[in-house]
C-alpha cells in the first residue's frame, strides 16, 4: 500500500512540474508579445503627437 502511495506522489510531482514549466513558457511568450505591443503603441501613436 505504501509503495502505491509513493508512486502516486512521485507521478503527481512530475505532472505538477511539467505544468509549471508550461505555464512559465506561456507567460514568457505573452510577456514578450505584450512588450512589443506597448512599444509599438508608444512609438507609432503617442510619440508623434
SESE-227213 format. One line per 8 residues: number of its first residue (from 1); their letters; for each residue z, x, y of C-alpha. Coordinates in nm, 4 decimals, decimal comma. Layout:
# SESE-227213
NUM) A) Z:X:Y ~ ...
***
This chain:
# SESE-227213
1) XXXXXXXX) 0,0000:0,0000:0,0000 ~ 0,0845:0,2797:0,2445 ~ -0,2463:0,4517:0,1770 ~ -0,4305:0,1336:0,2703 ~ -0,2381:0,1111:0,5971 ~ -0,3054:0,4742:0,6840 ~ -0,6742:0,4300:0,6078 ~ -0,6881:0,1229:0,8330
9) XXXXXXXX) -0,5118:0,3050:1,1160 ~ -0,7444:0,6053:1,0878 ~ -1,0525:0,3823:1,0850 ~ -0,9217:0,1919:1,3861 ~ -0,8612:0,5168:1,5753 ~ -1,2185:0,6276:1,5008 ~ -1,3524:0,2913:1,6214 ~ -1,1422:0,2954:1,9387
17) XXXXXXXX) -1,2504:0,6474:2,0274 ~ -1,6179:0,5627:1,9820 ~ -1,5734:0,2594:2,2067 ~ -1,4045:0,4635:2,4790 ~ -1,6811:0,7221:2,4777 ~ -1,9448:0,4499:2,5015 ~ -1,7591:0,2797:2,7883 ~ -1,7297:0,6109:2,9701
25) XXXXXXXX) -2,1024:0,6779:2,9296 ~ -2,1918:0,3323:3,0631 ~ -1,9581:0,3831:3,3580 ~ -2,1174:0,7170:3,4449 ~ -2,4684:0,5687:3,4346 ~ -2,3687:0,2706:3,6502 ~ -2,1883:0,5022:3,8939 ~ -2,4975:0,7202:3,9301
33) XXXXXXXX) -2,7195:0,4197:3,9932 ~ -2,4740:0,2775:4,2476 ~ -2,4655:0,6120:4,4297 ~ -2,8452:0,6111:4,4614 ~ -2,8468:0,2509:4,5865 ~ -2,5869:0,3214:4,8553 ~ -2,7618:0,6419:4,9653 ~ -3,0945:0,4619:4,9920
41) XXXXXXXX) -2,9378:0,1755:5,1864 ~ -2,7758:0,4110:5,4357 ~ -3,0749:0,6437:5,4803 ~ -3,3506:0,3808:5,4954 ~ -3,1871:0,0788:5,6578 ~ -2,8741:0,1747:5,8503 ~ -2,9642:0,5194:5,9904 ~ -3,2981:0,4173:6,1511
49) X) -3,1121:0,1644:6,3644
***
